[in-house]
Structure formats: structure tokens, C-alpha cells
Amino acid sequence: MSEDNLLTRREFTVEGALAMLATVAITITGCGDDDPPTAPTPTAVDRTGAVTTDANHTHNGATITAAQFTAGNAITLTLTGATTHTHTVAVSQAELTQINSGARVVKTSTSDGPTPHIHTVTFN
């Protein structure tokens, strides 16, 4: 055998390693932690709930503003109208998240007024 065709140990090792790597598939994934991706937060817009008519009158004021959604704190809405009394509706932070994402949330008002009664407010 001629010496022109002989490989040194180093050359043989490198050629062998390259031959093995040629059959290996290498997969590179994104950097960062292994947490699954989360759904994007819906863009906050003002949302107005429908207030039931009760005791022969209506109220308004069941609007949650985009700023209230963004703040993420529990809120209390004051229902007003042509009457001389008001009602309040408490909305938790979790309910704000549901309403902002388009889920249906039904709340009951306080029973204020000259003749105690309630109103139901439905969002979405």
C-alpha cells in the first residue's frame, strides 16, 4: 500500500466523526424557558352591560371603560338614571378579565331605592 493513501490517527478520527455526524439530524428550538405560549390578552375596549328594566324604570351607567380593564382592579359601577335613586354593581378582577375576553357575565345590583328592588346587568 502506498503511503500517499494512509491517514494519520487524527485524520482518521476527524473523518470518522464527520461521517457519523452526516447522518445525525440536529434540531434547534427557540431560546428561553420551556413554558407553553400564552394566548394574547384581548385589546381592552369600553363595554356596556344591558340593564334590566325593573320597577317601571331603567338605569344607565353599566359601562366599563378600557382604562378600567387595563388597570385590572375590582370596580363598582353606579347605575343612575331619570330616577332619584341609584344602584351599585360590584365587578371583581376575575369578572373583568372574563368580560374583556368576551365571556358572558351577569351581575345583580344592590336593592336600593324608595321601594327596594334590584336590576340585573348582563355583559356580552
Secondary structure, 3 states (H helix, E strand, C coil): CCHHHCCCHHHHHHHHHHHHHCCCCCCCCCCCCCCCCCCCCCCCCCEECEECCECCECCECCEECHHHHHHCCCEEEEEECCCCCCEEEEECHHHHHHHHCCCCEEEECCCCCCCCCCCEEEEC
